[in-house]
Amino acid sequence: MKNNIISFVIGLAAGFFGGLVGLGGGLIMIPLMVGILRIGQHQAHGTSLVALVFTGLSGAISYALNGSINLTAALCLAATAMLTARAGARYCHVLPEWKLKKYFGVFLILCAILLILKPFISKSNTVAPLYFQIGVFLIVGAFTGFISGMMGVGGGTIMVPTMVLLAGFGQHLAQGTSLLVMIPAGGVGAFTHWKLGNVATGILAGLVPGIILGAYLGGYIAHFIPDTPLRWAFIAVVIFMGFRYVRSSAPKDVSVA
């Protein structure tokens, strides 16, 4: 019972801050699970991905009801993401924990940089031809699927800027499409993590409702609070955690090679 309450609060916090800045919440959820619940880094990645599938489902339904999903882009991105998500999860599984933490730290810092650039990423006036868009979406989907399976995140930080810059999508259309892609791609990665024993099933009963509720509340409140201070606060936290993770080193009795 105690772990369910803690996991619910973690999911609520991750979903809330993710909803405020337009992310799935994995960037916050993974460090909280490792730091508070003391589960291993590998299990945190796998468990996060399971929870984010439900977030994607809830969010995609909301965006679809408002007509903010492009099925062509979603199908292209998901087609290759589903193929590589399994490989990303398996690569995560074979990495030593210290090395996975270091890679996750680098990923956090890169996400922070993308968040800094977000205000400068605007809808393109020149939209690329459809055949070019499809080719780009297939490539980006493959990359995103691998990163999602490995890092336990939804991949919106990669997909959304691609759709905005290359396809001329508005922010809401790109975010809704990204959430839809998260369902099949994240599902494949989550299932692979589960088979490898990297999902802490005991905390999902609290984590999943928490992140769904938190994402809804964060997304709702975001319309009434200025974006800039929230985004910079989130960036500061992500960078701080990123550098902490990057400093992870191999145990003294383990060869770095």
Contacts in CASP RR format, 6 or more apart in sequence:
PFRMAT RR
TARGET T0000
AUTHOR 0000-0000-0000
METHOD contacts of the structure
MODEL  1
MKNNIISFVIGLAAGFFGGLVGLGGGLIMIPLMVGILRIGQHQAHGTSLV
ALVFTGLSGAISYALNGSINLTAALCLAATAMLTARAGARYCHVLPEWKL
KKYFGVFLILCAILLILKPFISKSNTVAPLYFQIGVFLIVGAFTGFISGM
MGVGGGTIMVPTMVLLAGFGQHLAQGTSLLVMIPAGGVGAFTHWKLGNVA
TGILAGLVPGIILGAYLGGYIAHFIPDTPLRWAFIAVVIFMGFRYVRSSA
PKDVSVA
3 37 0 8 1.000
3 202 0 8 1.000
3 203 0 8 1.000
4 202 0 8 1.000
4 203 0 8 1.000
4 205 0 8 1.000
4 206 0 8 1.000
5 206 0 8 1.000
6 36 0 8 1.000
6 37 0 8 1.000
6 203 0 8 1.000
7 33 0 8 1.000
7 37 0 8 1.000
7 203 0 8 1.000
7 204 0 8 1.000
7 205 0 8 1.000
7 206 0 8 1.000
7 207 0 8 1.000
8 206 0 8 1.000
8 207 0 8 1.000
8 209 0 8 1.000
8 210 0 8 1.000
9 210 0 8 1.000
10 29 0 8 1.000
10 32 0 8 1.000
10 33 0 8 1.000
10 36 0 8 1.000
10 37 0 8 1.000
10 207 0 8 1.000
11 29 0 8 1.000
11 32 0 8 1.000
11 51 0 8 1.000
11 206 0 8 1.000
11 207 0 8 1.000
11 210 0 8 1.000
11 211 0 8 1.000
11 214 0 8 1.000
12 210 0 8 1.000
12 211 0 8 1.000
12 213 0 8 1.000
12 214 0 8 1.000
13 28 0 8 1.000
13 32 0 8 1.000
13 214 0 8 1.000
14 24 0 8 1.000
14 25 0 8 1.000
14 26 0 8 1.000
14 28 0 8 1.000
14 29 0 8 1.000
14 32 0 8 1.000
14 211 0 8 1.000
14 214 0 8 1.000
15 24 0 8 1.000
15 25 0 8 1.000
15 28 0 8 1.000
15 29 0 8 1.000
15 55 0 8 1.000
15 210 0 8 1.000
15 211 0 8 1.000
15 212 0 8 1.000
15 213 0 8 1.000
15 214 0 8 1.000
15 215 0 8 1.000
15 218 0 8 1.000
16 214 0 8 1.000
16 215 0 8 1.000
16 217 0 8 1.000
16 218 0 8 1.000
17 25 0 8 1.000
17 28 0 8 1.000
17 218 0 8 1.000
17 234 0 8 1.000
18 24 0 8 1.000
18 25 0 8 1.000
18 26 0 8 1.000
18 27 0 8 1.000
18 28 0 8 1.000
18 215 0 8 1.000
18 218 0 8 1.000
18 234 0 8 1.000
19 25 0 8 1.000
19 214 0 8 1.000
19 215 0 8 1.000
19 218 0 8 1.000
19 219 0 8 1.000
19 222 0 8 1.000
20 218 0 8 1.000
20 219 0 8 1.000
20 221 0 8 1.000
20 222 0 8 1.000
20 225 0 8 1.000
20 230 0 8 1.000
20 234 0 8 1.000
21 115 0 8 1.000
21 222 0 8 1.000
21 230 0 8 1.000
21 231 0 8 1.000
21 234 0 8 1.000
22 175 0 8 1.000
22 219 0 8 1.000
22 222 0 8 1.000
23 111 0 8 1.000
23 156 0 8 1.000
23 157 0 8 1.000
24 52 0 8 1.000
24 55 0 8 1.000
24 56 0 8 1.000
24 153 0 8 1.000
24 154 0 8 1.000
24 156 0 8 1.000
24 182 0 8 1.000
24 215 0 8 1.000
25 52 0 8 1.000
25 55 0 8 1.000
25 153 0 8 1.000
25 211 0 8 1.000
25 215 0 8 1.000
26 48 0 8 1.000
26 51 0 8 1.000
26 52 0 8 1.000
26 152 0 8 1.000
26 153 0 8 1.000
26 154 0 8 1.000
27 108 0 8 1.000
27 111 0 8 1.000
27 153 0 8 1.000
27 238 0 8 1.000
28 237 0 8 1.000
29 44 0 8 1.000
29 48 0 8 1.000
29 51 0 8 1.000
29 207 0 8 1.000
29 211 0 8 1.000
30 41 0 8 1.000
30 44 0 8 1.000
30 45 0 8 1.000
30 48 0 8 1.000
30 104 0 8 1.000
30 152 0 8 1.000
30 153 0 8 1.000
31 241 0 8 1.000
31 245 0 8 1.000
33 39 0 8 1.000
33 43 0 8 1.000
33 44 0 8 1.000
33 47 0 8 1.000
33 48 0 8 1.000
33 200 0 8 1.000
33 203 0 8 1.000
34 40 0 8 1.000
34 41 0 8 1.000
34 44 0 8 1.000
37 200 0 8 1.000
37 203 0 8 1.000
39 47 0 8 1.000
39 200 0 8 1.000
39 203 0 8 1.000
40 97 0 8 1.000
41 97 0 8 1.000
41 100 0 8 1.000
41 101 0 8 1.000
41 104 0 8 1.000
42 92 0 8 1.000
42 93 0 8 1.000
42 97 0 8 1.000
42 100 0 8 1.000
42 198 0 8 1.000
43 197 0 8 1.000
43 198 0 8 1.000
43 199 0 8 1.000
43 200 0 8 1.000
44 200 0 8 1.000
45 92 0 8 1.000
45 100 0 8 1.000
45 104 0 8 1.000
45 149 0 8 1.000
45 150 0 8 1.000
45 151 0 8 1.000
45 152 0 8 1.000
45 193 0 8 1.000
45 198 0 8 1.000
46 89 0 8 1.000
46 92 0 8 1.000
46 149 0 8 1.000
46 152 0 8 1.000
46 189 0 8 1.000
46 190 0 8 1.000
46 193 0 8 1.000
46 194 0 8 1.000
46 198 0 8 1.000
46 199 0 8 1.000
47 193 0 8 1.000
47 198 0 8 1.000
47 199 0 8 1.000
47 200 0 8 1.000
47 203 0 8 1.000
47 204 0 8 1.000
47 207 0 8 1.000
48 152 0 8 1.000
48 153 0 8 1.000
49 89 0 8 1.000
49 148 0 8 1.000
49 149 0 8 1.000
49 152 0 8 1.000
49 153 0 8 1.000
49 154 0 8 1.000
49 186 0 8 1.000
49 187 0 8 1.000
49 189 0 8 1.000
49 190 0 8 1.000
49 193 0 8 1.000
50 187 0 8 1.000
50 190 0 8 1.000
50 193 0 8 1.000
50 194 0 8 1.000
50 199 0 8 1.000
50 204 0 8 1.000
50 208 0 8 1.000
51 204 0 8 1.000
51 207 0 8 1.000
51 208 0 8 1.000
51 211 0 8 1.000
52 152 0 8 1.000
52 153 0 8 1.000
52 154 0 8 1.000
52 182 0 8 1.000
52 186 0 8 1.000
52 211 0 8 1.000
53 182 0 8 1.000
53 183 0 8 1.000
53 186 0 8 1.000
53 187 0 8 1.000
53 190 0 8 1.000
54 208 0 8 1.000
54 211 0 8 1.000
54 212 0 8 1.000
55 179 0 8 1.000
55 182 0 8 1.000
55 211 0 8 1.000
55 212 0 8 1.000
55 215 0 8 1.000
56 179 0 8 1.000
56 180 0 8 1.000
56 182 0 8 1.000
56 183 0 8 1.000
57 183 0 8 1.000
58 212 0 8 1.000
58 215 0 8 1.000
58 216 0 8 1.000
59 176 0 8 1.000
59 179 0 8 1.000
59 215 0 8 1.000
60 69 0 8 1.000
60 176 0 8 1.000
60 179 0 8 1.000
60 180 0 8 1.000
60 182 0 8 1.000
60 183 0 8 1.000
63 69 0 8 1.000
63 172 0 8 1.000
63 175 0 8 1.000
63 176 0 8 1.000
63 179 0 8 1.000
63 180 0 8 1.000
64 176 0 8 1.000
64 180 0 8 1.000
66 172 0 8 1.000
68 172 0 8 1.000
68 173 0 8 1.000
68 175 0 8 1.000
68 176 0 8 1.000
68 177 0 8 1.000
69 173 0 8 1.000
69 176 0 8 1.000
69 177 0 8 1.000
69 180 0 8 1.000
70 163 0 8 1.000
70 167 0 8 1.000
70 169 0 8 1.000
70 173 0 8 1.000
70 177 0 8 1.000
72 134 0 8 1.000
73 133 0 8 1.000
73 137 0 8 1.000
73 163 0 8 1.000
73 167 0 8 1.000
73 169 0 8 1.000
73 177 0 8 1.000
74 177 0 8 1.000
74 180 0 8 1.000
74 181 0 8 1.000
76 133 0 8 1.000
76 134 0 8 1.000
76 135 0 8 1.000
76 137 0 8 1.000
76 138 0 8 1.000
76 141 0 8 1.000
77 137 0 8 1.000
77 138 0 8 1.000
77 140 0 8 1.000
77 141 0 8 1.000
77 144 0 8 1.000
77 159 0 8 1.000
77 177 0 8 1.000
77 178 0 8 1.000
77 181 0 8 1.000
77 185 0 8 1.000
78 141 0 8 1.000
78 180 0 8 1.000
78 181 0 8 1.000
78 184 0 8 1.000
78 185 0 8 1.000
79 138 0 8 1.000
79 141 0 8 1.000
80 138 0 8 1.000
80 139 0 8 1.000
80 141 0 8 1.000
80 142 0 8 1.000
80 145 0 8 1.000
81 141 0 8 1.000
81 142 0 8 1.000
81 144 0 8 1.000
81 145 0 8 1.000
81 148 0 8 1.000
81 181 0 8 1.000
81 184 0 8 1.000
81 185 0 8 1.000
81 186 0 8 1.000
82 145 0 8 1.000
82 184 0 8 1.000
82 185 0 8 1.000
82 188 0 8 1.000
83 142 0 8 1.000
84 141 0 8 1.000
84 142 0 8 1.000
84 143 0 8 1.000
84 145 0 8 1.000
84 146 0 8 1.000
85 145 0 8 1.000
85 146 0 8 1.000
85 148 0 8 1.000
85 149 0 8 1.000
85 185 0 8 1.000
85 186 0 8 1.000
85 187 0 8 1.000
85 188 0 8 1.000
85 189 0 8 1.000
85 192 0 8 1.000
86 149 0 8 1.000
86 188 0 8 1.000
86 189 0 8 1.000
86 192 0 8 1.000
87 146 0 8 1.000
88 145 0 8 1.000
88 146 0 8 1.000
88 147 0 8 1.000
88 148 0 8 1.000
88 149 0 8 1.000
88 150 0 8 1.000
88 189 0 8 1.000
88 192 0 8 1.000
89 149 0 8 1.000
89 150 0 8 1.000
89 189 0 8 1.000
89 190 0 8 1.000
89 192 0 8 1.000
89 193 0 8 1.000
89 196 0 8 1.000
89 198 0 8 1.000
90 192 0 8 1.000
90 196 0 8 1.000
91 146 0 8 1.000
91 150 0 8 1.000
92 100 0 8 1.000
92 149 0 8 1.000
92 150 0 8 1.000
92 151 0 8 1.000
92 152 0 8 1.000
92 193 0 8 1.000
92 198 0 8 1.000
93 193 0 8 1.000
93 196 0 8 1.000
93 198 0 8 1.000
95 103 0 8 1.000
96 250 0 8 1.000
96 254 0 8 1.000
98 248 0 8 1.000
98 249 0 8 1.000
98 250 0 8 1.000
98 251 0 8 1.000
98 254 0 8 1.000
99 248 0 8 1.000
99 250 0 8 1.000
101 245 0 8 1.000
101 248 0 8 1.000
102 245 0 8 1.000
102 246 0 8 1.000
102 248 0 8 1.000
103 150 0 8 1.000
103 151 0 8 1.000
104 151 0 8 1.000
104 242 0 8 1.000
104 245 0 8 1.000
105 241 0 8 1.000
105 242 0 8 1.000
105 243 0 8 1.000
105 244 0 8 1.000
105 245 0 8 1.000
105 246 0 8 1.000
106 242 0 8 1.000
106 245 0 8 1.000
106 246 0 8 1.000
107 147 0 8 1.000
107 151 0 8 1.000
107 153 0 8 1.000
108 238 0 8 1.000
108 239 0 8 1.000
108 241 0 8 1.000
108 242 0 8 1.000
108 245 0 8 1.000
109 238 0 8 1.000
109 239 0 8 1.000
109 242 0 8 1.000
109 243 0 8 1.000
109 246 0 8 1.000
111 157 0 8 1.000
111 238 0 8 1.000
112 235 0 8 1.000
112 238 0 8 1.000
112 239 0 8 1.000
112 242 0 8 1.000
114 157 0 8 1.000
114 158 0 8 1.000
114 161 0 8 1.000
115 157 0 8 1.000
115 231 0 8 1.000
115 234 0 8 1.000
115 235 0 8 1.000
115 238 0 8 1.000
116 235 0 8 1.000
117 161 0 8 1.000
118 161 0 8 1.000
118 231 0 8 1.000
119 228 0 8 1.000
121 161 0 8 1.000
121 164 0 8 1.000
121 165 0 8 1.000
122 164 0 8 1.000
123 164 0 8 1.000
123 168 0 8 1.000
123 169 0 8 1.000
123 170 0 8 1.000
123 171 0 8 1.000
124 164 0 8 1.000
124 165 0 8 1.000
124 166 0 8 1.000
124 167 0 8 1.000
124 168 0 8 1.000
127 133 0 8 1.000
127 167 0 8 1.000
127 168 0 8 1.000
128 136 0 8 1.000
128 166 0 8 1.000
128 167 0 8 1.000
132 166 0 8 1.000
133 166 0 8 1.000
133 167 0 8 1.000
136 162 0 8 1.000
136 166 0 8 1.000
137 162 0 8 1.000
137 167 0 8 1.000
140 158 0 8 1.000
140 159 0 8 1.000
140 162 0 8 1.000
141 159 0 8 1.000
141 181 0 8 1.000
141 185 0 8 1.000
143 158 0 8 1.000
144 154 0 8 1.000
144 155 0 8 1.000
144 156 0 8 1.000
144 158 0 8 1.000
144 159 0 8 1.000
144 181 0 8 1.000
144 185 0 8 1.000
145 155 0 8 1.000
145 185 0 8 1.000
145 186 0 8 1.000
147 153 0 8 1.000
147 155 0 8 1.000
147 158 0 8 1.000
148 154 0 8 1.000
148 155 0 8 1.000
148 182 0 8 1.000
148 185 0 8 1.000
148 186 0 8 1.000
148 189 0 8 1.000
149 186 0 8 1.000
149 189 0 8 1.000
149 192 0 8 1.000
149 193 0 8 1.000
152 193 0 8 1.000
154 178 0 8 1.000
154 182 0 8 1.000
154 185 0 8 1.000
154 186 0 8 1.000
155 178 0 8 1.000
155 182 0 8 1.000
156 175 0 8 1.000
156 178 0 8 1.000
156 182 0 8 1.000
159 174 0 8 1.000
159 177 0 8 1.000
159 178 0 8 1.000
159 181 0 8 1.000
160 171 0 8 1.000
160 174 0 8 1.000
160 175 0 8 1.000
160 178 0 8 1.000
163 169 0 8 1.000
163 170 0 8 1.000
163 173 0 8 1.000
163 174 0 8 1.000
163 177 0 8 1.000
163 178 0 8 1.000
164 170 0 8 1.000
164 171 0 8 1.000
164 174 0 8 1.000
169 177 0 8 1.000
190 199 0 8 1.000
193 199 0 8 1.000
194 201 0 8 1.000
222 230 0 8 1.000
250 256 0 8 1.000
END
